[in-house]
Amino acid sequence: MATSKDKAVLESIFHPHAPFGGISAEEEQQPQKHQEEEGAFDPELLEQARILEHQGVTAAEAGDVDGALERLDRAIQQLPERASTYNNRAQALRLKGEVASALKDLDVALKLSKGTGHVACQAFVQRALIRRLQGCEEEARRDLEQAASLGSPFAHQQLVRMNPYAALCNQMLSEVMGKLRSPRGEPQPSSGGEE
Protein backbone atom coordinates (compact mmCIF):
# COMPACT_ATOMS: atom_id res chain seq x y z
CA MET A 1 0.00 0.00 0.00
CA ALA A 2 1.39 3.42 -0.96
CA THR A 3 1.83 5.94 1.84
CA SER A 4 0.90 9.61 1.43
CA LYS A 5 4.61 10.37 1.02
CA ASP A 6 4.82 7.78 -1.78
CA LYS A 7 1.78 9.34 -3.44
CA ALA A 8 3.35 12.80 -3.24
CA VAL A 9 6.56 11.48 -4.79
CA LEU A 10 4.57 9.77 -7.55
CA GLU A 11 2.68 12.98 -8.23
CA SER A 12 5.91 14.94 -8.59
CA ILE A 13 7.41 12.22 -10.80
CA PHE A 14 4.52 11.59 -13.14
CA HIS A 15 3.48 15.26 -13.22
CA PRO A 16 6.75 17.20 -12.85
CA HIS A 17 5.31 20.48 -14.08
CA ALA A 18 2.87 20.59 -11.17
CA PRO A 19 5.29 21.58 -8.39
CA PHE A 20 3.13 20.94 -5.34
CA GLY A 21 -0.29 19.78 -6.38
CA GLY A 22 -2.67 18.73 -9.08
CA ILE A 23 -2.35 18.87 -12.81
CA SER A 24 -3.12 22.15 -14.50
CA ALA A 25 -5.56 22.39 -17.38
CA GLU A 26 -2.61 23.01 -19.68
CA GLU A 27 -0.99 19.75 -18.64
CA GLU A 28 -4.18 17.78 -19.09
CA GLN A 29 -3.82 18.62 -22.77
CA GLN A 30 -0.29 17.15 -23.00
CA PRO A 31 -1.36 14.13 -25.13
CA GLN A 32 -1.86 16.60 -27.99
CA LYS A 33 1.84 17.43 -27.80
CA HIS A 34 2.66 13.72 -27.90
CA GLN A 35 0.77 13.39 -31.18
CA GLU A 36 3.32 15.62 -32.87
CA GLU A 37 6.22 13.64 -31.41
CA GLU A 38 4.70 10.24 -32.23
CA GLY A 39 3.40 10.87 -35.75
CA ALA A 40 5.86 8.39 -37.29
CA PHE A 41 4.51 5.35 -35.36
CA ASP A 42 1.98 2.86 -36.66
CA PRO A 43 -1.34 4.13 -35.22
CA GLU A 44 -2.51 0.69 -34.07
CA LEU A 45 0.76 -0.15 -32.30
CA LEU A 46 0.86 3.33 -30.81
CA GLU A 47 -2.65 2.98 -29.37
CA GLN A 48 -1.80 -0.40 -27.83
CA ALA A 49 1.43 0.99 -26.34
CA ARG A 50 -0.39 4.03 -24.95
CA ILE A 51 -3.01 1.84 -23.28
CA LEU A 52 -0.34 -0.34 -21.66
CA GLU A 53 1.64 2.72 -20.58
CA HIS A 54 -1.45 4.32 -19.05
CA GLN A 55 -2.21 1.10 -17.19
CA GLY A 56 1.39 1.04 -15.95
CA VAL A 57 1.24 4.61 -14.66
CA THR A 58 -2.11 3.92 -13.00
CA ALA A 59 -0.70 0.80 -11.33
CA ALA A 60 2.33 2.74 -10.05
CA GLU A 61 0.11 5.50 -8.67
CA ALA A 62 -1.89 2.79 -6.85
CA GLY A 63 1.31 1.41 -5.30
CA ASP A 64 1.53 -1.70 -7.53
CA VAL A 65 5.08 -1.12 -8.80
CA ASP A 66 5.54 -4.71 -10.03
CA GLY A 67 2.29 -4.51 -11.99
CA ALA A 68 3.39 -1.15 -13.37
CA LEU A 69 6.71 -2.57 -14.53
CA GLU A 70 5.02 -5.53 -16.18
CA ARG A 71 2.72 -3.26 -18.22
CA LEU A 72 5.47 -0.78 -19.06
CA ASP A 73 7.75 -3.64 -20.20
CA ARG A 74 4.96 -4.86 -22.49
CA ALA A 75 4.47 -1.35 -23.87
CA ILE A 76 8.18 -1.12 -24.66
CA GLN A 77 8.06 -4.53 -26.37
CA GLN A 78 5.09 -3.26 -28.39
CA LEU A 79 6.84 -0.06 -29.51
CA PRO A 80 10.52 0.01 -28.45
CA GLU A 81 11.28 3.33 -30.13
CA ARG A 82 8.74 5.29 -28.08
CA ALA A 83 10.53 7.56 -25.57
CA SER A 84 7.61 8.23 -23.24
CA THR A 85 7.36 4.68 -21.96
CA TYR A 86 11.04 4.58 -20.99
CA ASN A 87 10.53 7.78 -19.03
CA ASN A 88 7.62 6.29 -17.08
CA ARG A 89 9.31 2.92 -16.58
CA ALA A 90 12.30 4.76 -15.14
CA GLN A 91 10.09 6.16 -12.41
CA ALA A 92 8.67 2.75 -11.54
CA LEU A 93 12.20 1.34 -11.43
CA ARG A 94 13.26 4.14 -9.12
CA LEU A 95 10.33 3.45 -6.82
CA LYS A 96 11.48 -0.18 -6.68
CA GLY A 97 14.96 1.01 -5.70
CA GLU A 98 16.59 0.19 -9.04
CA VAL A 99 18.11 3.63 -9.56
CA ALA A 100 20.83 2.56 -12.00
CA SER A 101 18.24 0.95 -14.29
CA ALA A 102 16.04 4.04 -13.95
CA LEU A 103 18.90 6.27 -15.08
CA LYS A 104 19.53 3.99 -18.07
CA ASP A 105 15.87 4.27 -19.09
CA LEU A 106 16.00 8.05 -18.79
CA ASP A 107 19.09 8.11 -21.01
CA VAL A 108 17.19 6.01 -23.59
CA ALA A 109 14.20 8.37 -23.38
CA LEU A 110 16.48 11.34 -24.00
CA LYS A 111 18.20 9.60 -26.90
CA LEU A 112 14.93 8.58 -28.56
CA SER A 113 13.43 12.05 -28.10
CA LYS A 114 16.66 13.65 -29.35
CA GLY A 115 16.61 15.81 -26.21
CA THR A 116 13.65 17.84 -27.44
CA GLY A 117 9.92 17.99 -26.81
CA HIS A 118 7.70 17.19 -23.88
CA VAL A 119 9.11 13.72 -23.14
CA ALA A 120 12.69 15.01 -23.07
CA CYS A 121 11.60 17.82 -20.77
CA GLN A 122 10.10 15.27 -18.35
CA ALA A 123 13.13 12.97 -18.60
CA PHE A 124 15.52 15.84 -17.80
CA VAL A 125 13.42 16.74 -14.75
CA GLN A 126 13.26 13.12 -13.57
CA ARG A 127 16.99 12.60 -14.02
CA ALA A 128 17.73 15.85 -12.20
CA LEU A 129 15.60 14.76 -9.24
CA ILE A 130 17.49 11.46 -9.01
CA ARG A 131 20.84 13.20 -9.35
CA ARG A 132 19.96 15.64 -6.58
CA LEU A 133 19.07 12.72 -4.31
CA GLN A 134 22.47 11.22 -5.15
CA GLY A 135 24.20 14.49 -4.26
CA CYS A 136 25.26 15.23 -7.86
CA GLU A 137 24.22 18.88 -7.75
CA GLU A 138 26.12 20.07 -10.84
CA GLU A 139 24.74 17.28 -13.05
CA ALA A 140 21.26 17.94 -11.65
CA ARG A 141 21.65 21.65 -12.42
CA ARG A 142 22.58 20.89 -16.06
CA ASP A 143 19.52 18.65 -16.44
CA LEU A 144 17.27 21.29 -14.87
CA GLU A 145 18.70 23.91 -17.22
CA GLN A 146 17.84 21.67 -20.17
CA ALA A 147 14.31 21.10 -18.84
CA ALA A 148 13.84 24.82 -18.20
CA SER A 149 14.95 25.60 -21.74
CA LEU A 150 12.27 23.15 -22.93
CA GLY A 151 9.63 25.08 -20.97
CA SER A 152 9.41 23.41 -17.55
CA PRO A 153 8.36 25.95 -14.91
CA PHE A 154 9.16 23.35 -12.22
CA ALA A 155 12.76 23.09 -13.48
CA HIS A 156 13.06 26.87 -13.52
CA GLN A 157 11.75 27.03 -9.95
CA GLN A 158 14.25 24.39 -8.82
CA LEU A 159 17.13 26.26 -10.48
CA VAL A 160 16.20 29.40 -8.56
CA ARG A 161 16.16 27.40 -5.31
CA MET A 162 19.57 25.89 -6.11
CA ASN A 163 21.11 29.32 -6.72
CA PRO A 164 23.27 30.08 -3.65
CA TYR A 165 23.00 33.84 -4.25
CA ALA A 166 19.22 33.65 -4.29
CA ALA A 167 19.26 31.66 -1.04
CA LEU A 168 21.58 34.23 0.56
CA CYS A 169 19.41 37.13 -0.65
CA ASN A 170 16.29 35.43 0.73
CA GLN A 171 18.00 34.90 4.09
CA MET A 172 19.17 38.52 4.28
CA LEU A 173 15.76 39.84 3.23
CA SER A 174 14.10 37.70 5.89
CA GLU A 175 16.44 39.07 8.56
CA VAL A 176 15.82 42.68 7.49
CA MET A 177 12.05 42.16 7.48
CA GLY A 178 12.28 40.59 10.94
CA LYS A 179 14.19 43.60 12.26
CA LEU A 180 11.71 46.00 10.72
CA ARG A 181 8.85 44.18 12.41
CA SER A 182 10.44 44.21 15.87
CA PRO A 183 13.28 46.72 16.28
CA ARG A 184 15.53 45.94 19.24
CA GLY A 185 14.85 47.76 22.44
CA GLU A 186 11.41 48.96 21.47
CA PRO A 187 8.44 47.47 23.25
CA GLN A 188 6.05 45.48 21.15
CA PRO A 189 2.52 46.91 20.86
CA SER A 190 0.17 44.99 23.08
CA SER A 191 -2.78 43.29 21.47
CA GLY A 192 -5.12 44.06 24.38
CA GLY A 193 -5.49 47.82 23.91
CA GLU A 194 -3.93 50.71 25.83
CA GLU A 195 -2.40 50.32 29.26
VENVEN-V27047 format. One record per residue. N is the residue number from 1. RES is the residue in one letter. OMEGA is omega in radians with two decimals (none if undefined). Layout:
BEGIN
n=N res=RES omega=OMEGA
n=N res=RES omega=OMEGA
END
This chain:
BEGIN
n=1 res=M omega=-3.13
n=2 res=A omega=3.08
n=3 res=T omega=3.12
n=4 res=S omega=3.08
n=5 res=K omega=3.09
n=6 res=D omega=-3.14
n=7 res=K omega=3.11
n=8 res=A omega=3.11
n=9 res=V omega=3.10
n=10 res=L omega=3.13
n=11 res=E omega=-3.12
n=12 res=S omega=3.14
n=13 res=I omega=-3.06
n=14 res=F omega=3.12
n=15 res=H omega=-3.02
n=16 res=P omega=-3.13
n=17 res=H omega=3.11
n=18 res=A omega=-2.97
n=19 res=P omega=-3.04
n=20 res=F omega=-3.11
n=21 res=G omega=-3.04
n=22 res=G omega=-3.12
n=23 res=I omega=3.14
n=24 res=S omega=3.12
n=25 res=A omega=3.12
n=26 res=E omega=-3.10
n=27 res=E omega=3.09
n=28 res=E omega=3.14
n=29 res=Q omega=-3.10
n=30 res=Q omega=3.12
n=31 res=P omega=3.09
n=32 res=Q omega=3.09
n=33 res=K omega=3.13
n=34 res=H omega=-3.12
n=35 res=Q omega=3.11
n=36 res=E omega=-3.09
n=37 res=E omega=-3.01
n=38 res=E omega=-3.09
n=39 res=G omega=-3.08
n=40 res=A omega=-3.08
n=41 res=F omega=3.03
n=42 res=D omega=-3.05
n=43 res=P omega=-3.12
n=44 res=E omega=3.10
n=45 res=L omega=3.13
n=46 res=L omega=-3.14
n=47 res=E omega=3.12
n=48 res=Q omega=3.13
n=49 res=A omega=3.11
n=50 res=R omega=3.14
n=51 res=I omega=3.14
n=52 res=L omega=3.13
n=53 res=E omega=3.12
n=54 res=H omega=3.10
n=55 res=Q omega=3.11
n=56 res=G omega=3.12
n=57 res=V omega=3.12
n=58 res=T omega=3.12
n=59 res=A omega=3.12
n=60 res=A omega=3.13
n=61 res=E omega=3.12
n=62 res=A omega=3.11
n=63 res=G omega=3.13
n=64 res=D omega=-3.06
n=65 res=V omega=3.13
n=66 res=D omega=3.08
n=67 res=G omega=3.10
n=68 res=A omega=-3.13
n=69 res=L omega=3.13
n=70 res=E omega=-3.13
n=71 res=R omega=3.14
n=72 res=L omega=3.06
n=73 res=D omega=3.13
n=74 res=R omega=3.11
n=75 res=A omega=3.11
n=76 res=I omega=3.06
n=77 res=Q omega=-3.13
n=78 res=Q omega=-3.06
n=79 res=L omega=-3.01
n=80 res=P omega=3.13
n=81 res=E omega=-3.13
n=82 res=R omega=-3.02
n=83 res=A omega=-3.04
n=84 res=S omega=-3.08
n=85 res=T omega=3.09
n=86 res=Y omega=3.12
n=87 res=N omega=-3.13
n=88 res=N omega=3.10
n=89 res=R omega=3.10
n=90 res=A omega=-3.12
n=91 res=Q omega=3.10
n=92 res=A omega=3.10
n=93 res=L omega=3.12
n=94 res=R omega=3.11
n=95 res=L omega=3.12
n=96 res=K omega=3.13
n=97 res=G omega=-3.13
n=98 res=E omega=-3.01
n=99 res=V omega=-3.13
n=100 res=A omega=3.10
n=101 res=S omega=3.10
n=102 res=A omega=3.13
n=103 res=L omega=3.09
n=104 res=K omega=3.13
n=105 res=D omega=3.11
n=106 res=L omega=3.07
n=107 res=D omega=3.11
n=108 res=V omega=3.13
n=109 res=A omega=3.14
n=110 res=L omega=3.11
n=111 res=K omega=-3.12
n=112 res=L omega=-3.14
n=113 res=S omega=-3.10
n=114 res=K omega=3.09
n=115 res=G omega=3.14
n=116 res=T omega=3.07
n=117 res=G omega=-3.05
n=118 res=H omega=-3.11
n=119 res=V omega=3.11
n=120 res=A omega=3.11
n=121 res=C omega=3.12
n=122 res=Q omega=-3.11
n=123 res=A omega=3.09
n=124 res=F omega=3.13
n=125 res=V omega=-3.11
n=126 res=Q omega=-3.13
n=127 res=R omega=3.10
n=128 res=A omega=3.13
n=129 res=L omega=3.09
n=130 res=I omega=-3.11
n=131 res=R omega=3.08
n=132 res=R omega=3.10
n=133 res=L omega=3.11
n=134 res=Q omega=-3.13
n=135 res=G omega=3.14
n=136 res=C omega=-3.01
n=137 res=E omega=-3.09
n=138 res=E omega=3.08
n=139 res=E omega=3.10
n=140 res=A omega=3.13
n=141 res=R omega=3.14
n=142 res=R omega=3.12
n=143 res=D omega=3.12
n=144 res=L omega=3.08
n=145 res=E omega=3.10
n=146 res=Q omega=-3.14
n=147 res=A omega=3.12
n=148 res=A omega=3.13
n=149 res=S omega=3.08
n=150 res=L omega=3.01
n=151 res=G omega=-3.13
n=152 res=S omega=3.07
n=153 res=P omega=3.10
n=154 res=F omega=3.12
n=155 res=A omega=3.11
n=156 res=H omega=3.13
n=157 res=Q omega=3.14
n=158 res=Q omega=3.10
n=159 res=L omega=3.10
n=160 res=V omega=3.14
n=161 res=R omega=-3.13
n=162 res=M omega=-3.09
n=163 res=N omega=-3.09
n=164 res=P omega=3.11
n=165 res=Y omega=3.09
n=166 res=A omega=3.12
n=167 res=A omega=3.13
n=168 res=L omega=3.11
n=169 res=C omega=3.11
n=170 res=N omega=3.13
n=171 res=Q omega=-3.13
n=172 res=M omega=3.12
n=173 res=L omega=3.11
n=174 res=S omega=3.12
n=175 res=E omega=3.13
n=176 res=V omega=3.13
n=177 res=M omega=3.09
n=178 res=G omega=3.12
n=179 res=K omega=3.12
n=180 res=L omega=-3.14
n=181 res=R omega=-3.13
n=182 res=S omega=3.11
n=183 res=P omega=-3.11
n=184 res=R omega=3.06
n=185 res=G omega=3.14
n=186 res=E omega=3.13
n=187 res=P omega=3.11
n=188 res=Q omega=3.09
n=189 res=P omega=-3.14
n=190 res=S omega=-3.11
n=191 res=S omega=-3.06
n=192 res=G omega=3.12
n=193 res=G omega=-3.08
n=194 res=E omega=3.14
n=195 res=E omega=none
END
